Amino acid sequence: MAGTMPHAVFVETGLPDGGAAAYAAELPGCAAFAATDGEAVADVPRRVEHFTAWLRERGEQVPSFAGGNWYEVERAAAADEARASFSLDELPPSEEEFERWLRWLELAREELAEALDDAGYGAAPDALSRIERQDAALAGALGGEPPRALDDAVDRLYAAREALTDALERAGASGDGVRGVLRLAIADDLRAAELLRAAAAPAA
């Protein structure tokens, strides 16, 4: 029957800030974050709809996912600041996929930058500091250069972002673990943008 094809979800538990994440395997960067793993998995269909609409609005071509048959196929726990990896993360993307997902990362970076301009760093300092540290660590894991040492927190965030982008471009589609790096970087940037916007929203 049309619309019943199952779609894989990867579940990450024990996030550094608590809670869990559920990742749509076919859409690197599309993730649902929640207090519990069950809540995160249940929210995946809504997140897929939101994520694909966001990409289409920005001129990206993405598949349509009929129905909501998303199910968990693998789970792993984060360890301190180290994030979980999954079996699919080790599969190199095609050149076309890699270039597409690099564009998605840039779009996510733009979302975060806009939210940061509106809300300010102080609206979500912990989330932004984690992204800075993680981007620097991921860049290093890909063999990239460490980000520049800067005094200002926002400048450090952008320097870590640039270091990761440079490392990804140098590693290319065949770089070890680039699929997982892009999954995490896109998802976390979009999550941080949402946190910043929520913090800046006027109280009801």
KOLLOMAR-89610 format. One record per residue (C-alpha): x, y, z; residue in one letter. Coordinates in steps of 0.02 Angstrom, whole numbers, plus 32768, in hexadecimal, padded with zeros to 4 digits. Each point is the difference from the previous one (the first is absolute). Layout:
KOLLOMAR-89610
XYZA ...
This chain:
KOLLOMAR-89610
800080008000M 804380AC7FD4A 80428067808FG 80287F6E8072T 80BA7FEB7FDAM 805C800280A6P 808580838021H 808F7FEA8079A 801E8065809EV 809E80038067F 7FEF802880B9V 808480578069E 7FEB7FFC80BCT 805A805A808CG 801C80A57FA7L 807A80778058P 7F6F80718031D 7F8D7F6E802AG 7F787FAD7F9BG 80097FA47F5CA 8004801B7F45A 7FB17FA17F70A 804C80147F54Y 7FAA7FDF7F5AA 80817F947FA7A 7FCF80397F51E 800E80B9802AL 80A680298053P 7FE4808E8079G 7F477FDD801AC 7FEE7FDA80B9A 7F818004808CA 803E802A80AEF 7F9A7FD8809AA 800A7FD480B8A 7FEC7F467FDBT 802D7F8E7F70D 7F497FD17FE6G 7FCC80B57FEFE 808D80227F87A 7FD27F6D7F8FV 7F48802F8004A 802B80B07FC6D 80647FC87F68V 7F7180077F80P 7FDA80B48031R 80B8802E7FF8R 80127FB07F54V 7F6E80677FC0E 804B809F8049H 80B07FDA7FC4F 7FCF7FD77F4DT 7F91809B7FF7A 8091806A8040W 80737FBB7F79L 7F8180167F74R 7FE580B58033E 80BA80197FE4R 80017FB17F54G 803C7F53802EE 7FB47F657FB0Q 7FD27F7E8082V 7F997F617FF9P 7F4F7FF68040S 7FDD7F85808BF 7F4E7FC07FFBA 7FBC7FBD80A3G 8055800280A8G 804C7F53800AN 80A580318052W 804A7F7F8074Y 809C7FE98069E 80877F937FB4V 8097802C806BE 8029805A80A0R 809E803B8056A 802B80688097A 806180A27FFFA 809780008073A 802280A78053D 8025807B7F73E 801B7F737F83A 7F657FE17F9AR 7FBC7F577FCAA 80267FB97F55S 7F9B7F827F9DF 80287F7D7F7ES 7FBF806D7F71L 8078808B8032D 80917F987FBFE 7FB47FF07F52L 805180837F8DP 7F80806D7FA7P 800480157F45S 804E809F7FBDE 7F5280417FDAE 7FC27FDA80B0E 8099804F804DF 7FEB80A27FA0E 7F4680048028R 801D7FE680B9W 808880858003L 7F7C80787FBDR 7F897FC88089W 808780238080L 801780AF7FBCE 7F44801D8007L 7FFF7FC580B5A 809280748026R 7F9D80917FB7E 7F6A7FD3806DE 806F8000809AL 805380A57FD1A 7F5780557FE6E 7FBF7FBF80A6A 80A180378056L 7FF080AF7FB7D 7F4D800B8041D 80167FB380ACA 80B68018802FG 807E7F81803FY 7FC0800E80B3G 7F597FB57FD1A 80497F507FF3A 80B880058034P 800D7F488031D 7FBC7FC17F59A 807080767F9DL 80997FD38066S 7FDF7F477FE1R 7FF480207F44I 80A4805E8004E 805A7F73805BR 7FAF7F7A7F95Q 802880577F5BD 80B580118036A 80087F498033A 7FAD7FC47F5FL 8077806A7F98A 80927FB1805BG 7FBA7F517FE6A 7FFC80247F46L 80B680368002G 7FD980BA7FF8G 805780928051E 7FC6803C80ACP 7F98809F8000P 805380A58026R 800C802C80B9A 7F9280998019L 7FBF805D8097D 7F4E80237FCAD 7F857F6F8013A 7FA480237F5EV 80A4800F7FA1D 80387F598048R 7F5D7FB07FC9L 8016803D7F4DY 80B87FD07FFFA 7FD47F4E8034A 7F7B7FFC7F79R 807D80377F7CE 807E7F7E803CA 7F7F7F767FEEL 7FC8803A7F55T 80B480077FC3D 80227F528046A 7F667FB87FABL 802E804C7F59E 80B17FBD800DR 7FC57F538035A 7F817FF27F73G 7F7C7F7C7FEDA 807B7F738024S 8039804880A6G 7FE97F8D8095D 7F5B80238056G 7FCE809A7F9CV 7F4C7FC57FF9R 7FF57FFD80BDG 805880A78010V 7F8380537F8BL 7F6E7FAD805AR 8037804580A7L 803380AD7FC4A 7F5F80237FA2I 7F8F7FBB8088A 8057805D808ED 800580A67FA4D 7F467FF87FDCL 7FDC7FCF80B3R 806780918043A 7FA580787F8BA 7F5A7FC38045E 803D801680B4L 803980B17FDAL 7F5C802E7FAFR 7F9D7FB6808FA 80668063807CA 7FE680A07F9EA 7F447FE87FE8A 7F9480778066P 7FA97FB08094A 7F497FD87FE1A 
